[in-house]
Amino acid sequence: MKYSLAIYGAPYSSQAAETAFSFAQAAIARGHHIYRLFFYLDGVHNASNLATPPQDETDIPERWQQLIKAHQIDAVVCIAAGLRRGLLDEVEQQRYQKPSNNLSDSFTLSGLGQLIDAGTQSHRLITFGA
């Protein structure tokens, strides 16, 4: 079965990101395919390259990056939600003349059309969070 996941919750402030991650791992372990991960609303914080949790906590953004790279999953951050929350790639950094960027290279910024595409290309689109 082909799944796409929409993650709306930020790491460390809701259980949405951790639950979505666990679901993705379990689906892959059972031979299913993750077509796309779409991070929206506060879920965009999962794509930050600057998250630095205490050593005794799980590094949720790092876990996403490892899963995405290991299984070559398409991971998309909603550009409007990302920019609103200060999440920029190099292109947007230059466009808005900001001093730095913080989007992990495992993710791409794109629009809501990618979420619609995920819904049409997958057997199931599952949302995690509000």
Secondary structure, DSSP 8 states (H G I E B T S, - for coil): -EEEEEE-S-TTT-SHHHHHHHHHHHHHHTT-EEEEEEE-GGGGGGGBS-----TTS--HHHHHHHHHHHHT-EEEEEHHHHHHTT---HHHHHHTT-S---B-TT-EEE-THHHHHHHHHSSEEEEE--
